[in-house]
Amino acid sequence: MASTESNGTRERDPSARTDSQANSKREFKILMLHGYTQSGPLFRSKTRALEKLLAKAFSPLNLTLTCLYPTAPLRLNARDIPGYVPPEAGHDAAAADEPDAWAWFRRRDGPASEITYVGIDNGMRALAASIREAGGVDGVLGFSQGGAMAALVAAALDSPHRLPPPDHADWAAALREANGGRALRFAAVYSGFFATDPSLAWCFDPPIRTPTLHFIGSLDTVVEEGRSRALIDRCADPLVVVHPGGHYVPISKEWAMALAGFLKQHAQDEAKATL
């Protein structure tokens, strides 16, 4: 079950709109961020049914849904994948060591004050390039590591803008320029977690102002609930949905409609703007 923690001239006769006005639809663009060891195309294949349901839900709003699936820039070796088993003798070890697996960053462990997300600057620049190429986006949806990134992107684009430290200033500026200085309308996070790299503390103080929707799997053994709750606690306007599953994006209608309702709520202004 879901738990929810100008004075312009008015149009006097809506039926008098021209056919071109009635048929014109604005794109509503969502940046879709895959998880650790995945890729953009793989994530799309796993969420295709969800995308179709959302597109159908958006149709009455005079909006056309466009989902963008970038692939993270950091290629992983097979040994980076949890549960990796070395190939047996006689197999093509070189081919097996180069899977289609990517990451937005790699976590370098240590004491809490020394945890580092290696390569996150490149991941953010890649996202800025995707946003720029799309002409800006309205929201972001991410899974697992992509969920953590989705929250960070929303924070960096928050309005008013936060002041990043010097080592993050370039990618924060690139994201803002790519999205025309606009904040996101929403961020949807599936099995996401709080980014514990101390250098990213500026993204959570003050709490993320962009409205967020968080999906938590009650049987998720990859990202424990406490890590997801730590991110939720750092969002100013969170909505939480708990589903009875594990570490994946639930695409059945019951759970997809929770996302559709959330997105439609934050797309209303766009729908009105096209009337």
N, C-alpha and C positions, 0 to 999 in steps of 0.2 A: 504494500500500500504506500501511497505517497505521503510524506510528512513535510509540513511546511514550517520547518523552523522559520497692427498697422491698420490700420484703418482702411483696408482695401474694399472695393465694392463687392457686396455679397451677390452670389449667383441666385437669382430669384426663382429660376425654374431649372432644376437639375436635368430635366428631360430635354432641355434645349441645347445641351452640349453637342458639339459637332461629332461626327463619327470618328474623326482622328483623335479627338480628346477621349472619347469613350473607349477606343481600342488601344490607346497608348498605355504601355505598362513600363514601370520603372524596375530596373534590376535591384534586387536586394541580395547583396553579396556576403557570403559567409566563408571565412578562412577556416579550413578543416585541417587540424594538426594531428598527425599520426603519433603513435607511441614508439617507445624504444624498440629497436630491431625491426620496425615496419618501414613502409614507404608510402608515398602519396597514392599510387595506383592500388596497392594492397588495401590501404585504409578505405579507399572508395569502394572496392569490391565488397568489403565487410559492412559498409554502411549504405550501400546503394538503395536498399529497401527503405531505409530511413529517409534518404534524400527524396525519393519518389513520394512518400507520404507527406513530407513537408511541402513539396512543390504543389501538391493537390490542396493542402490546407491554405496556401498562400494565394491561390487563384482568385478567390472572391475579393481579395484585398487590392486587386489591380496591380499586383506586384509579380515579377518574374524572379523566381529563386535561382541564384547561381552559386554553386559550391565550388570552391577552389581547393585543390589538393596538392600543395607543394610537398616535395621530398626534402628531408633534412640534409644538410651538407656533409655531415660527418659519417663516412662509410665505416661500418663495423666489420671486424673479422669474425669468423665463426667462433673463435675462442671468447669473444665478447658476449656471446649469446648465452643466457642462462640455460643450463642443462646440456651444453655442448658435449658431444662425444667424439673424440678423434676418429678419423676414418680408419678402416682396417687396411692392412697391407694389400697393395695391389689396386687400391682405389685411387682416383685422381685427387690427391690431397690438396693440390693448388686450387682446383676448381671448388672444392668443398670449403676452402678457407676464404672464399669471396662470395658470400651470400648476398642477396638483395636486401640488405639490412642496414638501417641508417639511424642516426641519433641527432638530436638537437644539441646535446652536450654530453660529456662524460663526467661523472661525479668522482672527484678525488677525495677520498676519506682522510680523516684525521680528527684531532680534537674539534669540538663544535666550532670554535673560533677560527679553524683553519680549513673547514670544508670548502672545496672549490668546484665550481661547475666549469670544467675545461671546455673551451670552444663555444660557450654560449654567445659570445660576441658575433661569431660567424653565423650561428643559427639565427640570431636576430637580424643580421644584415640580409640573410637569405629571405626572411619573412618580409622585410622592408621592400626588397626587390619584387616579391610576389604581389604585395599590396600596391606598389607603384604601377606595376604592369596592368593590374586590374582596374586602375583608376580609383582606388580606394575601396574599403570594405565597410560593411555595416556592423558585423559582429564576428566572433571567433568561437569555434568549437574545438575542443581538444580532448584526447584520450591519454591517460597515464602521464608519461613525460610530456606529451603534447598538451595535456590538461594543465600541467604546471606552467608550460610556456604560454598557454592561452591567458592564464591569470596575469602573468608578467607583461604580456603585450597590452592587455586591458589597463593595467596599472600605468604603464609608460605613456599610454594615450589618454589617460584620465584628464579631465578638465576641471579646475586649472591644472596646468602641467606641474609635475613634481620636479625637483632639482636633483638630477642624478650625480653621482661622484664622477670625477674626471675620466676614469677608465670605462665608464658606461655611457658617457655623454654622446659619443659619436653614434652609437646604434640607436639610442633613444631619439636623437635628432633625426636620424634616417627614417625611423618609424613614423614620427610626427609629420615629416615632410611628405612621406609617401601617402599618408591618409589625409592630406590637406589640412593638418592641424585639428582634425575632428576626433572627438572621443568616440569609442565604440558604443553601440546601443545596448550590447549585452555580451556576456561571455558564458558559454556552456561548458562545464567541466565534468568529464567522466573519469572516475577513478584517479582524479588528480591529487596533487599533494603540495604542501607548503615547501617553497624553495628555501633550503636551509643555508645556502651560501651567504655568509654575513655581508658580502659586498652588495647583495640584492635587497638589503633591509629597507632601502629607500622606496621600494615598490609597495611596501606594506604599512608605511607610516607617513601619512594617515592611512587607514584602511582603504582598500580598493573601492572607489565610488561607483564604478560601472556595475549595473545590475548583473548578478551572477546566478546561474542555476547549477547545482552540484548533484551528480548522480553517484551514489555509493552502493556497491554490491555487498550485501550482508555476508556473502561467502567469499569475498575477495581475500586471497592469501598472498597476493603480490604487493598491493598497497594497502596496508592495514588501515582501519578506519580512523585511528588517531592521527595519522598523517594527513588524511583528507579533512578531518575536522580542524586541524591546525590552520589549513588554508581558509576554510569557511569562517573561522573566527577572525580572520583578517580581511573580511569583506564587509562593507557597510550595508549592503542590501542583498543578502543571500537567500536563495530558496533551495531547499534540500529535498531530494527524492531518494528513498532507499528502496532498492529492488532486491528480490531474493535470489541473486545470482552471484557470479564471481567477477573475474577481471576481464570484462568485455563491455562493449556498447550494446545495451539491450535494444533490439529493433522491433520487437513485437508491438502491436498497436497500442496496448495499454500504456507502455512506457514511452513510445514515440509521441503519443498525444500529449503527454506532460510537457515534452519539449516543444511541440507545435503550439500549444497554448501559450507558453512563455514567449516564444518568438513572435507570435501574432500580437501579443500585448505590446511588445516593444517595436512593432512595425506599424502601429496604427497611425503615427504621425506621417510616415512615408505614404501610406495609403491615402490619407487625406490630401497630401500634397499633389497627388496625381489627379484629383477630382476637379 
